[in-house]
Amino acid sequence: MKQVAVFEAKTRLSELLDEVEAGAEVLITRRGTAVARLVPAEPRSARPAPSRKQRVAQALRSLAELRRGVTLDLPLRQAIDSGRD
């Protein structure tokens, strides 16, 4: 289950609702303490399958989440040039 702070939930509510609509659950915390949980309004079986557009959007959000905080330890140009050897 994904956890987000209240401030982040307020600023990204639309994205979070898209994720919940796709079947995810989101725990909202205040100062590290759980205060609310976003869950789909209907059971997954009663909802239509997500469209291709929704699946692609979810995949891109997941990739962005994985990328968060990852950095190169060298300049991009150097990384590109070293891959050409």
Backbone hydrogen bonds, N-H to C=O, Kabsch-Sander energy under -0.5 kcal/mol:
donor,donor_aa,acceptor,acceptor_aa,energy
2,K,25,E,-1.5
4,V,27,L,-2.7
6,V,29,T,-1.8
9,A,5,A,-2.6
10,K,6,V,-2.4
11,T,7,F,-2.1
12,R,8,E,-2.0
13,L,10,K,-0.6
16,L,12,R,-2.6
17,L,13,L,-2.6
18,D,14,S,-1.8
19,E,15,E,-2.1
20,V,16,L,-2.5
21,E,17,L,-2.7
22,A,18,D,-1.4
23,G,20,V,-1.8
24,A,19,E,-2.3
26,V,38,L,-2.1
27,L,2,K,-3.6
28,I,26,V,-0.5
28,I,36,A,-3.0
29,T,4,V,-2.7
30,R,33,T,-2.7
33,T,30,R,-1.8
35,V,28,I,-3.0
36,A,28,I,-1.6
38,L,26,V,-3.3
39,V,37,R,-0.6
46,A,43,P,-1.4
47,R,43,P,-0.7
47,R,44,R,-1.0
55,R,51,S,-2.4
56,V,52,R,-2.6
57,A,53,K,-2.4
58,Q,54,Q,-2.4
59,A,55,R,-2.3
60,L,56,V,-2.5
61,R,57,A,-2.2
62,S,58,Q,-2.3
63,L,59,A,-2.3
64,A,60,L,-2.3
65,E,61,R,-2.2
66,L,62,S,-2.2
67,R,63,L,-2.2
68,R,64,A,-1.3
70,V,67,R,-2.5
79,A,75,P,-2.0
80,I,76,L,-2.6
81,D,77,R,-2.7
82,S,78,Q,-2.4
83,G,79,A,-1.2
84,R,81,D,-1.2
85,D,82,S,-0.9
